[in-house]
């Protein structure tokens, strides 16, 4: 199974236990009835989904699938998920997103070539086969070289982000991602349309989408808030296009009609409970270590007038750590919010 590239925030190869709770939390904000995850039928992975009884599952989780299978298998997986989900059941479909996925694809090709070059040199010299650690190190080193050469350019920034993420992955997991078969990114609209054909309607995303406020300059973030289209798909696609979103952890519901509009005034926000934060333990430790200085910077800049990239530069911390810290703070603050469908969450809960 290919690994997730969601900055390890939904950890499909790690702790999946919290994901159904997060799915229920997000769904409740749209007025959807849900089953207590503790007593629910939860089906995880394509094999289990294929074997599930028709209309039996309350929660269907398919991490690390859509972007890593060919088109025929992709359609089959979506159809199987729709078949397994009961009416009103929830389906989680993470995937690599566009436009940000373009840059991720470039980084993947650069890193893959470094691994292939290392293998070829070893073979030509009749030397021992490089270890997974050596091959992963070669991939990261190539990305660092490209980033240094590109300097303070968008390309250099993307290569740095990729190197930071690859460096944290288990070497074998990284190699599976780099050297695996199909890897394809999609626009959210494309995935939502394919799912709708099978009766799965887009609800929202399971990662706190308010993070876009810290990726966009304040004026542009205000423009998004003021001009966001009514359609949930169109709203999220607008944010994707403006922020260069790389990954989605999208939530769908099995129903005859799409869910009603987001009850909050900020139609782009997604809310999670603190205990539903499915970040890896390692990621949360890193987030905890950087959260205090990040919070201080946010206070100094009145929260929404600074981007995560600017915070990372000011603190001389990896961007992935800063974003993990912001996500953790959102989860902590949003734990205090009444999750009744009629509630109107604070649009800027970070403090």
C-alpha positions in Angstrom: 0.0 0.0 0.0 1.5 3.4 -0.9 2.1 5.8 1.9 0.1 8.9 2.7 1.7 12.2 1.8 -0.6 14.2 4.1 2.3 15.5 6.1 1.7 12.4 8.3 -1.4 14.1 9.7 -3.8 11.3 9.0 -1.1 8.6 9.3 -2.8 5.8 7.3 0.1 3.5 8.1 -0.1 4.5 11.8 -2.9 5.5 14.0 -6.2 5.3 12.2 -8.4 4.9 15.3 -9.1 8.7 15.6 -10.2 9.2 12.0 -13.8 8.0 12.3 -14.3 10.4 15.2 -12.9 13.2 13.2 -15.2 12.2 10.3 -18.2 12.3 12.7 -17.2 15.7 14.0 -17.0 17.3 10.6 -20.2 15.7 9.4 -22.1 17.0 12.5 -21.2 20.5 11.4 -23.2 19.9 8.2 -26.2 18.6 10.1 -25.5 15.0 9.2 -26.6 12.2 11.5 -23.7 10.0 12.5 -23.2 6.8 14.4 -20.9 6.8 17.5 -17.6 5.6 16.1 -17.1 3.4 19.2 -20.2 1.4 18.2 -19.9 1.8 14.4 -19.0 -0.5 11.6 -15.7 0.8 10.3 -14.2 -0.6 7.1 -10.6 0.3 6.3 -8.6 -0.4 3.1 -9.6 -1.6 -0.4 -9.5 -5.3 0.4 -11.9 -4.9 3.4 -14.1 -2.5 1.4 -14.4 -5.0 -1.4 -15.3 -7.8 1.0 -17.8 -5.7 3.0 -21.5 -6.5 2.9 -23.6 -4.1 0.7 -24.7 -0.9 2.6 -23.1 -2.2 5.8 -20.5 0.4 6.8 -20.9 3.5 8.9 -17.4 4.7 8.1 -15.3 3.7 5.1 -11.6 4.7 5.2 -9.4 4.4 2.0 -6.0 6.0 2.9 -3.2 6.0 0.4 -5.3 4.6 -2.5 -6.8 7.1 -5.0 -3.5 8.7 -6.1 -1.6 5.4 -6.3 -3.7 3.2 -8.5 -4.5 3.4 -12.2 -7.8 4.9 -13.6 -9.6 1.6 -13.9 -8.8 0.6 -10.3 -9.6 4.1 -9.0 -13.1 3.9 -10.4 -13.5 0.4 -9.0 -12.4 1.6 -5.5 -14.8 4.5 -5.5 -17.7 2.2 -6.6 -16.8 -0.4 -4.0 -16.7 2.3 -1.3 -20.2 3.5 -2.4 -21.5 0.0 -2.4 -20.1 -0.7 1.1 -21.4 2.5 2.7 -24.9 2.5 4.2 -27.2 5.4 3.3 -25.8 8.3 5.4 -22.5 6.5 5.8 -19.2 8.5 5.6 -16.3 7.8 3.3 -12.8 9.2 3.7 -10.8 9.5 0.5 -7.3 11.1 0.8 -5.5 11.9 -2.4 -2.7 14.1 -3.8 -4.2 17.4 -4.9 -3.7 19.9 -7.7 -2.3 22.5 -8.2 0.2 21.8 -5.4 0.7 18.2 -6.5 2.6 19.4 -9.6 5.4 20.6 -7.4 5.3 17.4 -5.4 5.6 15.4 -8.6 8.7 17.4 -9.7 10.3 16.7 -6.3 9.5 13.0 -6.5 11.1 12.8 -10.0 14.2 14.6 -8.8 14.6 12.3 -5.8 13.8 9.2 -7.7 16.6 10.0 -10.2 19.1 10.3 -7.4 18.1 6.8 -6.1 18.4 5.3 -9.6 21.8 7.0 -10.1 23.1 5.6 -6.9 21.9 2.1 -7.8 23.5 2.3 -11.3 26.8 3.4 -9.9 26.9 0.6 -7.4 26.0 -1.9 -10.2 28.6 -0.6 -12.5 31.3 -0.9 -9.8 30.1 -4.3 -8.8 29.7 -3.0 -5.3 27.2 -4.1 -2.8 23.6 -3.0 -3.1 23.0 0.3 -1.3 20.9 0.0 1.8 17.5 1.7 2.1 19.1 4.3 4.4 21.8 5.1 1.8 19.2 5.3 -1.0 16.9 7.6 1.1 19.8 9.8 2.0 20.8 10.2 -1.7 17.2 11.3 -2.5 17.2 13.9 0.3 20.7 15.1 -0.6 19.7 15.7 -4.2 16.7 17.7 -3.2 18.8 19.8 -0.8 21.3 20.5 -3.6 18.5 21.6 -5.9 17.0 23.8 -3.2 20.4 25.5 -2.5 21.0 26.1 -6.2 17.5 27.4 -6.8 17.7 29.8 -3.8 14.8 31.9 -2.7 12.5 30.9 -5.6 9.2 29.0 -5.5 11.1 26.0 -7.0 13.7 26.1 -4.2 11.0 26.4 -1.6 9.1 23.4 -2.9 12.3 21.3 -3.0 13.1 22.3 0.7 9.6 21.3 1.7 9.9 17.9 0.0 13.4 17.3 1.5 12.1 18.1 5.0 9.2 15.7 4.6 11.3 12.9 2.9 13.9 13.2 5.7 11.3 12.3 8.3 9.9 9.3 6.5 11.1 5.8 7.3 13.6 5.0 4.5 11.7 2.0 3.1 8.5 4.0 3.2 10.1 6.8 1.2 11.5 4.3 -1.4 8.1 2.7 -1.8 6.7 6.2 -2.5 9.5 7.2 -4.9 9.9 3.9 -6.8 6.2 2.8 -6.7 4.1 2.6 -9.8 1.2 5.1 -10.4 1.3 8.4 -8.6 -1.2 10.9 -9.8 -2.7 14.2 -8.4 -6.2 15.5 -9.0 -8.2 18.6 -8.7 -10.8 18.3 -6.0 -13.6 19.0 -8.5 -12.5 16.0 -10.5 -12.6 13.6 -7.6 -15.9 15.0 -6.3 -17.6 14.6 -9.7 -16.4 11.0 -9.9 -17.7 10.2 -6.4 -21.0 11.9 -7.1 -21.6 9.5 -10.0 -21.7 6.8 -7.3 -23.9 8.6 -4.8 -21.0 9.9 -2.7 -21.3 13.7 -2.1 -18.5 16.0 -0.9 -18.8 17.2 2.6 -15.5 18.9 3.5 -12.0 18.0 4.4 -10.7 16.4 7.6 -7.7 18.7 8.1 -8.3 22.2 9.5 -8.8 24.1 6.3 -8.5 27.4 8.2 -4.8 26.8 7.7 -5.2 28.6 4.4 -5.4 31.9 6.4 -1.8 31.4 7.4 -0.6 30.4 4.0 -2.2 33.5 2.3 -1.3 37.1 2.9 -4.0 38.8 5.0 -5.5 40.8 2.2 -5.8 37.7 0.0 -7.3 35.7 2.8 -9.9 38.4 3.3 -10.7 38.2 -0.5 -11.3 34.4 -0.2 -13.6 34.9 2.8 -15.6 37.6 1.0 -15.8 36.0 -2.4 -16.0 32.3 -1.6 -18.5 30.6 -3.9 -21.6 29.0 -2.4 -20.7 25.4 -3.5 -18.5 23.6 -0.9 -16.5 22.1 -3.8 -16.0 25.5 -5.5 -15.0 27.1 -2.2 -12.4 24.5 -1.5 -11.2 24.5 -5.1 -10.7 28.3 -4.9 -8.5 27.9 -1.8 -6.6 25.0 -3.5 -5.8 27.2 -6.4 -4.8 30.2 -4.3 -2.7 28.2 -1.8 -1.3 25.4 -4.0 -2.8 22.7 -1.9 -0.8 19.5 -2.2 -3.0 16.9 -0.4 -6.7 16.4 0.6 -8.3 14.2 3.2 -11.8 14.6 1.8 -15.0 13.5 3.4 -18.0 12.2 1.4 -21.4 11.1 2.5 -23.6 8.4 0.8 -26.8 10.1 0.0 -29.2 11.1 -2.7 -28.4 14.8 -2.3 -25.3 16.8 -1.3 -25.3 18.0 2.3 -26.6 21.4 3.2 -24.2 24.4 3.1 -21.6 24.7 5.9 -23.5 26.2 8.8 -20.6 28.5 9.7 -20.1 31.9 8.2 -16.6 30.9 7.2 -17.6 28.3 4.7 -14.0 27.1 4.2 -13.4 26.0 7.8 -13.2 22.5 9.1 -13.3 21.7 12.8 -11.8 18.9 14.7 -11.8 17.8 18.4 -8.5 17.8 20.2 -8.6 14.0 20.8 -9.4 13.4 17.1 -6.1 14.9 16.0 -4.7 11.9 14.1 -1.2 13.3 13.9 1.6 10.8 14.6 3.1 10.9 18.1 6.5 12.1 16.6 4.8 14.8 14.7 2.9 16.1 17.8 6.2 16.1 19.8 7.7 18.3 17.1 4.6 20.5 17.1 4.7 20.8 20.9 8.3 21.9 20.8 7.6 24.7 18.3 4.0 25.6 19.3 5.0 28.2 22.0 7.2 30.3 19.7 4.7 30.0 16.8 1.9 31.2 19.1 4.0 34.1 20.1 4.6 35.1 16.5 0.9 34.8 15.7 0.1 37.1 18.6 2.7 39.6 17.5 1.2 39.6 14.0 -2.4 39.6 15.0 -2.8 36.0 13.9 -3.9 36.3 10.2 -1.4 38.8 8.9 1.5 36.3 8.7 1.9 33.1 6.7 3.3 29.8 7.9 6.3 30.3 5.6 7.1 33.6 7.2 6.8 32.1 10.6 9.2 29.3 9.7 11.7 31.8 8.3 11.5 34.0 11.4 11.9 31.1 13.8 14.4 29.2 11.6 12.2 26.1 11.9 11.1 23.7 9.2 7.9 24.7 7.5 6.3 21.3 8.2 6.9 21.7 12.0 5.3 25.2 11.9 2.3 23.9 10.1 2.0 20.9 12.4 2.0 23.4 15.4 -0.7 25.6 13.8 -2.8 22.5 13.2 -2.3 21.4 16.8 -3.3 24.8 18.1 -6.5 24.8 16.0 -7.4 21.3 17.4 -6.8 22.6 21.0 -8.9 25.7 20.5 -11.7 24.0 18.5 -12.1 21.4 21.3 -13.9 24.2 23.2 -16.5 24.8 20.5 -20.0 23.5 20.8 -20.3 21.2 17.8 -24.1 21.4 17.5 -25.1 21.9 13.8 -26.5 25.3 14.6 -23.3 26.6 16.2 -21.3 29.4 14.5 -17.6 28.6 15.2 -15.2 31.5 15.7 -13.6 32.1 12.3 -10.1 32.6 13.9 -9.8 30.4 16.9 -6.0 30.4 17.3 -4.8 32.2 20.4 
